[in-house]
Amino acid sequence: MIIYRSFYEAIKELPKENQAEVWNAVYELGLNGKTIQLEGISKTIFTLIAPQLEANYKKFVNGSKPKTKQKESKVEAKQKLTESKTEGNVNDNVNVNDNVNDKFNFYESLIKYGFDKELVKEWLQVRKQKKAVNTKTALNSFISQVEKNGQDKNLILQTCVERSWISFKSDWIKKEEEELSDDMKTYNYVQKMLNYVDTKDYRNAD
């Protein structure tokens, strides 16, 4: 309950008996919401004060009620936020793995195709550093170019690791070899094979 100075100024001018009546009516209305019937000058003063007391009392009552609608709004907003985050996570997973439901795994797919495990791990590190996305599309494109090139798949993958290539085009190696003599082509191929075998044997020894 709020007592305004204007109440006090108006009531203090009344005779003491009337002051007591008005103050009693003020407290009953302001604290309990009850209206007391007054007469004469007491009624006149109280009639001027009553509207403000009623407005304040209504605010008090409304403020004491449970804010059901507000709570419901907060709950709904929280649910929408949770749903939005969930949808965002699903979309992110789709982007990384190409399709969550298919449980696609870039690493396992390369191993199943016949690539060396250690080379695959090293190549995935190269792709990760360059923020390449491991999707089915990327895998299919890579394998298609490897098959088109016709050379040993692991030699191609090793070249990708050595040169930090995140992808491969069949003509990237062919163009270089076209500029070499037949002897140099044979030499380079043998050296790559020996290097690949030595590296694989070293890894297996560990």
MARLOZA-707551 format. One record per atom (N, C-alpha, C, CB): residue in one letter; atom name; x, y, z. Coordinates in steps of 0.001 Angstrom, whole numbers, plus 500000, padded with zeros to 6 digits. Glycine has a CB too. Layout:
% MARLOZA-707551
 rest atom     xx     yy     zz
    A   CA      X      Y      Z
...
% end
This chain:
% MARLOZA-707551
 rest atom     xx     yy     zz
    M    N 500848 498805 500000
    M   CA 500000 500000 500000
    M    C 500892 501256 500000
    M   CB 499036 500000 501242
    I    N 500467 502239 499213
    I   CA 501229 503483 499105
    I    C 500396 504641 499656
    I   CB 501641 503755 497628
    I    N 500978 505385 500574
    I   CA 500325 506593 501104
    I    C 500993 507811 500473
    I   CB 500413 506654 502681
    Y    N 500202 508592 499754
    Y   CA 500737 509781 499095
    Y    C 500659 510991 500035
    Y   CB 499968 510064 497780
    R    N 501569 511897 499816
    R   CA 501578 513104 500649
    R    C 500289 513895 500481
    R   CB 502783 513988 500302
    S    N 499717 513834 499306
    S   CA 498458 514559 499062
    S    C 497343 514025 499961
    S   CB 498042 514441 497574
    F    N 497360 512697 500269
    F   CA 496380 512135 501198
    F    C 496528 512803 502567
    F   CB 496552 510593 501319
    Y    N 497769 512832 502983
    Y   CA 498060 513380 504311
    Y    C 497657 514840 504405
    Y   CB 499543 513229 504639
    E    N 498007 515620 503380
    E   CA 497707 517049 503393
    E    C 496199 517284 503445
    E   CB 498311 517737 502157
    A    N 495430 516464 502714
    A   CA 493977 516650 502677
    A    C 493324 516229 503990
    A   CB 493371 515859 501519
    I    N 493790 515102 504541
    I   CA 493150 514565 505734
    I    C 493489 515357 506995
    I   CB 493548 513125 505920
    K    N 494690 515921 507090
    K   CA 495109 516613 508327
    K    C 494308 517878 508589
    K   CB 496587 516963 508255
    E    N 493621 518393 507557
    E   CA 492812 519597 507729
    E    C 491448 519277 508347
    E   CB 492625 520300 506385
    L    N 491093 518001 508413
    L   CA 489787 517606 508971
    L    C 489825 517594 510497
    L   CB 489372 516215 508444
    P    N 488693 517684 511100
    P   CA 488623 517485 512556
    P    C 489142 516093 512891
    P   CB 487159 517671 513086
    K    N 489624 515895 514110
    K   CA 490274 514643 514470
    K    C 489347 513445 514313
    K   CB 490779 514715 515891
    E    N 488052 513606 514629
    E   CA 487128 512487 514483
    E    C 487012 512072 513018
    E   CB 485747 512855 515044
    N    N 486939 513072 512154
    N   CA 486845 512777 510723
    N    C 488156 512192 510186
    N   CB 486478 514050 509942
    Q    N 489279 512676 510722
    Q   CA 490563 512123 510311
    Q    C 490621 510622 510592
    Q   CB 491712 512846 511030
    A    N 490161 510250 511789
    A   CA 490187 508835 512174
    A    C 489322 507996 511240
    A   CB 489711 508665 513623
    E    N 488147 508526 510872
    E   CA 487235 507802 509981
    E    C 487875 507600 508599
    E   CB 485892 508566 509845
    V    N 488444 508689 508101
    V   CA 489025 508627 506749
    V    C 490241 507702 506723
    V   CB 489424 510040 506263
    W    N 491106 507843 507745
    W   CA 492292 506979 507754
    W    C 491902 505513 507871
    W   CB 493227 507364 508906
    N    N 490878 505221 508648
    N   CA 490405 503838 508771
    N    C 489908 503327 507421
    N   CB 489279 503737 509829
    A    N 489171 504178 506712
    A   CA 488659 503798 505386
    A    C 489807 503607 504392
    A   CB 487676 504869 504860
    V    N 490825 504476 504512
    V   CA 491995 504372 503631
    V    C 492704 503037 503828
    V   CB 492974 505534 503892
    Y    N 492940 502647 505067
    Y   CA 493646 501397 505350
    Y    C 492839 500168 504930
    Y   CB 493975 501312 506831
    E    N 491530 500224 505152
    E   CA 490682 499088 504772
    E    C 490690 498873 503255
    E   CB 489241 499311 505266
    L    N 490582 499971 502522
    L   CA 490572 499859 501058
    L    C 491956 499539 500523
    L   CB 490057 501152 500423
    G    N 492974 500211 501062
    G   CA 494338 500028 500557
    G    C 494937 498675 500882
    G   CB 495222 501091 501105
    L    N 494584 498118 502044
    L   CA 495174 496846 502470
    L    C 494275 495644 502213
    L   CB 495505 496909 503930
    N    N 492958 495836 502345
    N   CA 492046 494698 502256
    N    C 491075 494770 501091
    N   CB 491275 494582 503519
    G    N 491064 495915 500377
    G   CA 490156 496051 499250
    G    C 488707 496259 499653
    G   CB 490254 494850 498387
    K    N 488479 496629 500890
    K   CA 487113 496834 501392
    K    C 486779 498330 501427
    K   CB 486952 496211 502809
    T    N 485575 498651 500977
    T   CA 485132 500055 500974
    T    C 484192 500303 502145
    T   CB 484431 500413 499633
    I    N 484512 501292 502940
    I   CA 483689 501667 504093
    I    C 482856 502885 503724
    I   CB 484570 501958 505350
    Q    N 481580 502839 504054
    Q   CA 480679 503946 503752
    Q    C 480850 505056 504792
    Q   CB 479208 503457 503711
    L    N 481128 506242 504301
    L   CA 481295 507398 505172
    L    C 480219 508440 504877
    L   CB 482701 508010 505000
    E    N 480150 509452 505721
    E   CA 479182 510520 505546
    E    C 479872 511881 505616
    E   CB 478077 510421 506606
    G    N 479207 512881 505065
    G   CA 479659 514254 505201
    G    C 481021 514527 504598
    G   CB 479682 514620 506623
    I    N 481801 515354 505327
    I   CA 483103 515777 504834
    I    C 484070 514613 504718
    I   CB 483682 516838 505737
    S    N 483911 513619 505586
    S   CA 484771 512425 505524
    S    C 484561 511705 504200
    S   CB 484478 511466 506710
    K    N 483306 511604 503786
    K   CA 482993 510948 502507
    K    C 483577 511734 501348
    K   CB 481470 510796 502328
    T    N 483491 513079 501452
    T   CA 483996 513931 500365
    T    C 485495 513714 500152
    T   CB 483715 515418 500670
    I    N 486259 513742 501240
    I   CA 487713 513565 501136
    I    C 488058 512157 500670
    I   CB 488389 513852 502485
    F    N 487356 511174 501237
    F   CA 487665 509774 500886
    F    C 487339 509478 499420
    F   CB 486882 508809 501800
    T    N 486284 510117 498926
    T   CA 485890 509908 497521
    T    C 487004 510358 496567
    T   CB 484579 510678 497207
    L    N 487742 511382 496966
    L   CA 488853 511862 496137
    L    C 490067 510927 496205
    L   CB 489262 513270 496574
    I    N 490208 510279 497339
    I   CA 491374 509415 497553
    I    C 491149 507998 497023
    I   CB 491713 509359 499037
    A    N 489919 507530 497120
    A   CA 489589 506121 496835
    A    C 490070 505608 495472
    A   CB 488108 505940 496917
    P    N 489895 506355 494359
    P   CA 490314 505811 493052
    P    C 491790 505402 492998
    P   CB 490049 506836 491971
    Q    N 492638 506219 493622
    Q   CA 494063 505893 493611
    Q    C 494351 504657 494455
    Q   CB 494887 507078 494120
    L    N 493659 504543 495584
    L   CA 493829 503370 496439
    L    C 493364 502093 495730
    L   CB 493056 503554 497751
    E    N 492238 502181 495023
    E   CA 491714 501019 494290
    E    C 492680 500580 493192
    E   CB 490336 501344 493680
    A    N 493247 501557 492485
    A   CA 494199 501233 491411
    A    C 495431 500546 491978
    A   CB 494612 502507 490642
    N    N 495937 501065 493089
    N   CA 497117 500463 493725
    N    C 496828 499059 494239
    N   CB 497604 501340 494877
    Y    N 495618 498880 494789
    Y   CA 495255 497562 495326
    Y    C 495147 496527 494199
    Y   CB 493918 497645 496104
    K    N 494594 496938 493067
    K   CA 494484 496024 491920
    K    C 495864 495603 491413
    K   CB 493686 496687 490781
    K    N 496786 496572 491375
    K   CA 498157 496253 490955
    K    C 498786 495249 491902
    K   CB 499018 497525 490889
    F    N 498539 495445 493191
    F   CA 499077 494530 494199
    F    C 498518 493125 494006
    F   CB 498758 495038 495615
    V    N 497209 493038 493805
    V   CA 496562 491726 493627
    V    C 497068 491041 492365
    V   CB 495026 491880 493564
    N    N 497135 491778 491274
    N   CA 497614 491197 490010
    N    C 499074 490770 490105
    N   CB 497443 492199 488866
    G    N 499855 491538 490844
    G   CA 501261 491184 491012
    G    C 501456 489949 491859
    G   CB 502008 492325 491621
    S    N 500480 489641 492721
    S   CA 500582 488465 493592
    S    C 500161 487190 492895
    S   CB 499742 488658 494828
    K    N 499418 487314 491777
    K   CA 498955 486124 491052
    K    C 500109 485467 490312
    K   CB 497833 486491 490062
    P    N 500091 484130 490182
    P   CA 501130 483423 489401
    P    C 501104 483894 487959
    P   CB 500928 481882 489463
    K    N 502263 484192 487443
    K   CA 502358 484680 486066
    K    C 502378 483505 485109
    K   CB 503616 485557 485871
    T    N 501198 482889 484965
    T   CA 501080 481669 484164
    T    C 501456 481901 482712
    T   CB 499669 481125 484242
    K    N 500890 482960 482136
    K   CA 501144 483219 480713
    K    C 502615 483509 480461
    K   CB 500290 484390 480220
    Q    N 503201 484297 481381
    Q   CA 504606 484640 481209
    Q    C 505482 483405 481317
    Q   CB 505034 485680 482240
    K    N 505148 482521 482296
    K   CA 505920 481289 482449
    K    C 505769 480407 481227
    K   CB 505485 480530 483703
    E    N 504527 480320 480706
    E   CA 504296 479509 479507
    E    C 505096 480050 478329
    E   CB 502798 479473 479158
    S    N 505138 481378 478222
    S   CA 505893 481985 477119
    S    C 507370 481648 477224
    S   CB 505702 483507 477107
    K    N 507907 481693 478471
    K   CA 509321 481374 478664
    K    C 509601 479917 478324
    K   CB 509746 481669 480105
    V    N 508684 479030 478742
    V   CA 508850 477600 478449
    V    C 508824 477360 476949
    V   CB 507751 476767 479138
    E    N 507849 477996 476268
    E   CA 507756 477841 474814
    E    C 509000 478355 474113
    E   CB 506530 478566 474281
    A    N 509488 479506 474582
    A   CA 510698 480075 473972
    A    C 511889 479145 474166
    A   CB 511008 481463 474572
    K    N 511983 478545 475362
    K   CA 513089 477628 475647
    K    C 512996 476391 474771
    K   CB 513092 477226 477130
    Q    N 511771 475873 474587
    Q   CA 511573 474703 473731
    Q    C 511961 474994 472293
    Q   CB 510125 474239 473792
    K    N 511573 476180 471808
    K   CA 511914 476554 470436
    K    C 513412 476683 470256
    K   CB 511234 477857 470056
    L    N 514078 477247 471295
    L   CA 515528 477397 471232
    L    C 516205 476038 471193
    L   CB 516038 478209 472425
    T    N 515707 475095 472014
    T   CA 516260 473737 472035
    T    C 516074 473052 470694
    T   CB 515606 472905 473141
    E    N 514864 473196 470124
    E   CA 514583 472595 468821
    E    C 515485 473177 467742
    E   CB 513116 472800 468443
    S    N 515689 474497 467825
    S   CA 516543 475159 466842
    S    C 517972 474648 466919
    S   CB 516518 476669 467048
    K    N 518483 474477 468167
    K   CA 519847 473972 468350
    K    C 519961 472551 467826
    K   CB 520254 474024 469832
    T    N 518914 471737 468099
    T   CA 518932 470345 467641
    T    C 518981 470266 466129
    T   CB 517709 469595 468160
    E    N 518145 471099 465474
    E   CA 518134 471118 464012
    E    C 519484 471559 463468
    E   CB 517028 472044 463493
    G    N 520096 472548 464156
    G   CA 521413 473025 463719
    G    C 522458 471947 463816
    G   CB 521843 474221 464536
    N    N 522421 471152 464905
    N   CA 523383 470065 465085
    N    C 523223 469011 464016
    N   CB 523230 469436 466458
    V    N 521960 468693 463685
    V   CA 521711 467685 462654
    V    C 522249 468144 461316
    V   CB 520216 467381 462543
    N    N 522016 469420 461009
    N   CA 522503 469950 459739
    N    C 524021 469922 459671
    N   CB 522001 471369 459530
    D    N 524680 470229 460812
    D   CA 526137 470202 460843
    D    C 526645 468793 460602
    D   CB 526661 470734 462179
    N    N 525996 467808 461203
    N   CA 526414 466421 461017
    N    C 526235 465981 459579
    N   CB 525634 465501 461942
    V    N 525152 466450 458964
    V   CA 524923 466101 457562
    V    C 526030 466666 456694
    V   CB 523556 466617 457085
    N    N 526456 467881 456988
    N   CA 527512 468505 456208
    N    C 528836 467762 456344
    N   CB 527685 469947 456631
    V    N 529139 467272 457539
    V   CA 530411 466614 457783
    V    C 530408 465199 457254
    V   CB 530730 466614 459257
    N    N 529341 464472 457527
    N   CA 529308 463044 457196
    N    C 528496 462728 455952
    N   CB 528755 462271 458350
    D    N 527929 463754 455346
    D   CA 527147 463638 454129
    D    C 525755 463097 454399
    D   CB 527858 462753 453138
    N    N 525608 462117 455290
    N   CA 524288 461611 455638
    N    C 524379 460848 456942
    N   CB 523718 460715 454517
    V    N 523754 461370 457983
    V   CA 523852 460752 459300
    V    C 523222 459380 459299
    V   CB 523195 461626 460352
    N    N 522068 459228 458645
    N   CA 521348 457961 458676
    N    C 522122 456833 458016
    N   CB 520014 458113 458006
    D    N 522930 457164 457002
    D   CA 523706 456139 456306
    D    C 524985 455777 457067
    D   CB 524058 456616 454900
    K    N 525301 456508 458113
    K   CA 526499 456283 458918
    K    C 527747 456240 458035
    K   CB 526369 454977 459720
    F    N 527838 457198 457146
    F   CA 528975 457251 456232
    F    C 530246 457605 456978
    F   CB 528721 458262 455113
    N    N 531330 456888 456656
    N   CA 532614 457144 457290
    N    C 533677 457241 456207
    N   CB 532966 456033 458322
    F    N 534241 458417 456056
    F   CA 535210 458698 455000
    F    C 536437 457796 455129
    F   CB 535631 460173 455041
    Y    N 536944 457695 456354
    Y   CA 538138 456881 456616
    Y    C 537888 455410 456283
    Y   CB 538569 457020 458089
    E    N 536801 454846 456808
    E   CA 536501 453433 456578
    E    C 536272 453138 455103
    E   CB 535279 453016 457382
    S    N 535658 454076 454405
    S   CA 535393 453874 452979
    S    C 536690 453787 452183
    S   CB 534520 455009 452433
    L    N 537670 454597 452535
    L   CA 538968 454544 451859
    L    C 539688 453226 452153
    L   CB 539845 455733 452290
    I    N 539599 452760 453401
    I   CA 540229 451491 453773
    I    C 539591 450331 453016
    I   CB 540120 451257 455292
    K    N 538265 450329 452957
    K   CA 537554 449253 452244
    K    C 537912 449224 450763
    K   CB 536040 449421 452402
    Y    N 538204 450390 450218
    Y   CA 538566 450443 448801
    Y    C 539968 449893 448551
    Y   CB 538476 451876 448290
    G    N 540784 449794 449610
    G   CA 542110 449210 449453
    G    C 543272 450139 449724
    G   CB 542242 448693 448105
    F    N 543001 451336 450217
    F   CA 544090 452255 450532
    F    C 544766 451850 451838
    F   CB 543568 453701 450626
    D    N 546059 452144 451929
    D   CA 546832 451830 453131
    D    C 546345 452672 454315
    D   CB 548341 452071 452882
    K    N 546180 452037 455486
    K   CA 545626 452726 456657
    K    C 546452 453941 457068
    K   CB 545529 451765 457822
    E    N 547770 453752 457128
    E   CA 548623 454853 457579
    E    C 548611 456019 456601
    E   CB 550048 454364 457777
    L    N 548601 455689 455305
    L   CA 548531 456755 454302
    L    C 547203 457505 454402
    L   CB 548708 456175 452883
    V    N 546141 456738 454653
    V   CA 544824 457363 454792
    V    C 544811 458316 455977
    V   CB 543728 456294 454956
    K    N 545382 457876 457097
    K   CA 545427 458733 458288
    K    C 546197 460022 458012
    K   CB 546069 457981 459465
    E    N 547338 459871 457327
    E   CA 548151 461050 457018
    E    C 547416 461996 456068
    E   CB 549491 460625 456402
    W    N 546723 461405 455104
    W   CA 545997 462243 454140
    W    C 544835 462967 454811
    W   CB 545478 461390 452970
    L    N 544166 462289 455730
    L   CA 543063 462930 456437
    L    C 543568 464087 457298
    L   CB 542318 461906 457305
    Q    N 544792 463964 457806
    Q   CA 545387 465074 458550
    Q    C 545605 466279 457631
    Q   CB 546725 464639 459193
    V    N 546059 466003 456408
    V   CA 546254 467079 455421
    V    C 544920 467759 455133
    V   CB 546876 466522 454103
    R    N 543891 466960 454928
    R   CA 542564 467502 454620
    R    C 542008 468301 455800
    R   CB 541595 466366 454249
    K    N 542268 467790 457005
    K   CA 541780 468474 458197
    K    C 542435 469840 458362
    K   CB 542031 467623 459435
    Q    N 543749 469890 458132
    Q   CA 544484 471148 458259
    Q    C 543988 472194 457259
    Q   CB 545980 470906 458060
    K    N 543548 471719 456097
    K   CA 543070 472636 455061
    K    C 541544 472758 455057
    K   CB 543552 472172 453694
    K    N 540929 472197 456134
    K   CA 539488 472320 456352
    K    C 538662 471765 455197
    K   CB 539129 473764 456575
    A    N 539106 470644 454656
    A   CA 538335 469973 453613
    A    C 537237 469139 454270
    A   CB 539253 469081 452719
    V    N 536074 469114 453676
    V   CA 534927 468381 454234
    V    C 534908 466962 453672
    V   CB 533584 469114 453915
    N    N 534777 465973 454566
    N   CA 534828 464567 454165
    N    C 533435 464038 453835
    N   CB 535463 463719 455272
    T    N 533010 464277 452625
    T   CA 531683 463856 452186
    T    C 531778 462700 451203
    T   CB 530931 465026 451552
    K    N 530635 462089 450928
    K   CA 530583 461016 449932
    K    C 530976 461553 448558
    K   CB 529170 460386 449880
    T    N 530526 462753 448283
    T   CA 530846 463364 446984
    T    C 532345 463507 446801
    T   CB 530174 464733 446852
    A    N 533031 463972 447858
    A   CA 534483 464135 447797
    A    C 535161 462781 447605
    A   CB 535007 464821 449077
    L    N 534673 461760 448307
    L   CA 535254 460418 448193
    L    C 535073 459858 446781
    L   CB 534613 459468 449224
    N    N 533862 459942 446279
    N   CA 533576 459400 444949
    N    C 534391 460101 443865
    N   CB 532087 459527 444638
    S    N 534542 461418 444022
    S   CA 535336 462172 443052
    S    C 536797 461740 443095
    S   CB 535221 463681 443319
    F    N 537334 461566 444302
    F   CA 538727 461159 444467
    F    C 538972 459777 443845
    F   CB 539106 461147 445962
    I    N 538116 458816 444180
    I   CA 538277 457449 443662
    I    C 538139 457417 442144
    I   CB 537243 456505 444302
    S    N 537212 458219 441636
    S   CA 537013 458266 440181
    S    C 538275 458736 439463
    S   CB 535839 459191 439831
    Q    N 538933 459756 440032
    Q   CA 540148 460284 439423
    Q    C 541326 459315 439569
    Q   CB 540501 461629 440046
    V    N 541362 458599 440702
    V   CA 542413 457594 440904
    V    C 542284 456490 439868
    V   CB 542343 457000 442331
    E    N 541067 455996 439655
    E   CA 540829 454939 438665
    E    C 541127 455435 437258
    E   CB 539380 454438 438749
    K    N 540797 456659 436998
    K   CA 541035 457232 435674
    K    C 542527 457350 435377
    K   CB 540372 458603 435564
    N    N 543312 457616 436423
    N   CA 544755 457750 436241
    N    C 545411 456410 435917
    N   CB 545388 458348 437491
    G    N 544946 455347 436573
    G   CA 545436 454003 436254
    G    C 546659 453538 437036
    G   CB 545752 453941 434826
    Q    N 547297 454421 437810
    Q   CA 548466 454011 438578
    Q    C 548034 453369 439898
    Q   CB 549390 455219 438840
    D    N 549026 452817 440617
    D   CA 548739 452201 441909
    D    C 548087 453218 442843
    D   CB 550030 451636 442541
    K    N 546973 452815 443428
    K   CA 546191 453751 444238
    K    C 546972 454311 445431
    K   CB 544939 453068 444734
    N    N 547780 453461 446050
    N   CA 548519 453912 447226
    N    C 549672 454839 446857
    N   CB 549048 452718 447997
    L    N 550240 454644 445676
    L   CA 551264 455575 445209
    L    C 550656 456960 444968
    L   CB 551929 455046 443917
    I    N 549450 456955 444441
    I   CA 548755 458229 444217
    I    C 548444 458901 445557
    I   CB 547446 458007 443405
    L    N 547966 458096 446503
    L   CA 547641 458651 447812
    L    C 548896 459180 448508
    L   CB 546957 457591 448685
    Q    N 550005 458471 448353
    Q   CA 551258 458921 448944
    Q    C 551682 460257 448345
    Q   CB 552357 457870 448739
    T    N 551496 460398 447037
    T   CA 551816 461657 446373
    T    C 550950 462789 446918
    T   CB 551628 461527 444854
    C    N 549677 462484 447164
    C   CA 548759 463484 447723
    C    C 549238 463942 449098
    C   CB 547325 462913 447822
    V    N 549745 462982 449889
    V   CA 550241 463320 451222
    V    C 551505 464173 451116
    V   CB 550524 462037 452040
    E    N 552423 463735 450260
    E   CA 553703 464430 450121
    E    C 553519 465862 449621
    E   CB 554616 463662 449169
    R    N 552519 466069 448756
    R   CA 552315 467384 448164
    R    C 551182 468171 448817
    R   CB 552039 467237 446699
    S    N 550645 467579 449888
    S   CA 549562 468234 450639
    S    C 548361 468545 449758
    S   CB 550069 469520 451279
    W    N 548005 467583 448916
    W   CA 546818 467725 448074
    W    C 545604 467221 448847
    W   CB 546983 466948 446728
    I    N 544530 467987 448881
    I   CA 543306 467523 449536
    I    C 542402 466777 448558
    I   CB 542550 468707 450149
    S    N 542742 466845 447272
    S   CA 541993 466132 446245
    S    C 542979 465661 445176
    S   CB 540871 467039 445624
    F    N 542444 465102 444115
    F   CA 543335 464592 443070
    F    C 542640 464613 441713
    F   CB 543802 463162 443406
    K    N 543406 465017 440695
    K   CA 542940 464962 439314
    K    C 543875 464040 438548
    K   CB 542887 466388 438664
    S    N 543286 463201 437737
    S   CA 544073 462177 437059
    S    C 545215 462740 436217
    S   CB 543179 461355 436191
    D    N 545031 463934 435673
    D   CA 546056 464483 434784
    D    C 547151 465238 435527
    D   CB 545416 465398 433778
    W    N 547027 465378 436856
    W   CA 548066 466079 437598
    W    C 549402 465358 437515
    W   CB 547657 466239 439048
    I    N 549361 464042 437602
    I   CA 550591 463247 437523
    I    C 550950 462943 436076
    I   CB 550439 461939 438312
    K    N 549967 462702 435262
    K   CA 550213 462365 433853
    K    C 550938 463494 433126
    K   CB 548891 462053 433141
    K    N 550549 464737 433419
    K   CA 551182 465867 432744
    K    C 552661 465940 433075
    K   CB 550496 467174 433129
    E    N 552994 465627 434324
    E   CA 554395 465647 434711
    E    C 555156 464520 434025
    E   CB 554534 465535 436229
    E    N 554535 463343 433950
    E   CA 555215 462183 433368
    E    C 555378 462317 431858
    E   CB 554448 460909 433690
    E    N 554467 463028 431216
    E   CA 554572 463219 429771
    E    C 555839 463974 429400
    E   CB 553351 463964 429246
    E    N 556322 464783 430329
    E   CA 557518 465568 430063
    E    C 558805 464793 430341
    E   CB 557493 466828 430891
    L    N 558688 463596 430923
    L   CA 559853 462786 431250
    L    C 560106 461729 430181
    L   CB 559672 462124 432613
    S    N 561331 461267 430127
    S   CA 561668 460176 429212
    S    C 561127 458875 429778
    S   CB 563204 460083 428985
    D    N 561099 457820 428935
    D   CA 560594 456511 429384
    D    C 561431 455985 430536
    D   CB 560596 455494 428224
    D    N 562767 456184 430455
    D   CA 563651 455685 431520
    D    C 563352 456390 432848
    D   CB 565139 455891 431131
    M    N 563136 457693 432777
    M   CA 562849 458443 433988
    M    C 561497 458061 434573
    M   CB 562891 459931 433706
    K    N 560541 457764 433685
    K   CA 559232 457332 434157
    K    C 559356 456027 434930
    K   CB 558257 457170 432980
    T    N 560129 455106 434351
    T   CA 560320 453803 435002
    T    C 561054 453979 436320
    T   CB 561098 452835 434082
    Y    N 562078 454808 436303
    Y   CA 562875 455040 437513
    Y    C 561999 455640 438623
    Y   CB 564074 455980 437203
    N    N 561237 456649 438282
    N   CA 560380 457292 439287
    N    C 559357 456320 439858
    N   CB 559664 458496 438681
    Y    N 558804 455489 438989
    Y   CA 557804 454528 439451
    Y    C 558418 453535 440422
    Y   CB 557180 453787 438265
    V    N 559601 453019 440055
    V   CA 560287 452043 440915
    V    C 560654 452678 442248
    V   CB 561554 451494 440221
    Q    N 561157 453905 442201
    Q   CA 561515 454586 443429
    Q    C 560303 454807 444342
    Q   CB 562168 455912 443107
    K    N 559215 455141 443745
    K   CA 558000 455342 444538
    K    C 557532 454044 445157
    K   CB 556892 455935 443680
    M    N 557599 452965 444376
    M   CA 557194 451657 444883
    M    C 558089 451234 446043
    M   CB 557239 450605 443761
    L    N 559414 451413 445865
    L   CA 560353 451036 446923
    L    C 560117 451872 448177
    L   CB 561805 451202 446439
    N    N 559908 453149 447952
    N   CA 559658 454045 449087
    N    C 558379 453663 449820
    N   CB 559572 455500 448613
    Y    N 557350 453319 449047
    Y   CA 556077 452922 449640
    Y    C 556231 451629 450431
    Y   CB 555008 452755 448554
    V    N 556927 450635 449856
    V   CA 557122 449337 450515
    V    C 557950 449506 451783
    V   CB 557809 448335 449558
    D    N 559045 450296 451681
    D   CA 559893 450526 452851
    D    C 559116 451199 453979
    D   CB 561102 451379 452470
    T    N 558323 452187 453598
    T   CA 557543 452910 454607
    T    C 556513 452006 455258
    T   CB 556851 454120 453983
    K    N 555887 451162 454459
    K   CA 554864 450252 454980
    K    C 555498 449225 455897
    K   CB 554115 449552 453832
    D    N 556683 448676 455499
    D   CA 557362 447696 456324
    D    C 557786 448326 457653
    D   CB 558580 447120 455581
    Y    N 558210 449580 457603
    Y   CA 558633 450280 458820
    Y    C 557463 450455 459775
    Y   CB 559240 451649 458474
    R    N 556296 450826 459203
    R   CA 555103 451002 460020
    R    C 554659 449691 460635
    R   CB 553978 451595 459193
    N    N 554731 448599 459839
    N   CA 554314 447298 460346
    N    C 555247 446824 461450
    N   CB 554271 446272 459214
    A    N 556534 447207 461345
    A   CA 557502 446788 462353
    A    C 557202 447414 463698
    A   CB 558910 447145 461920
    D    N 556627 448635 463665
    D   CA 556224 449302 464913
    D    C 555062 448603 465535
    D   CB 555872 450758 464670
% end
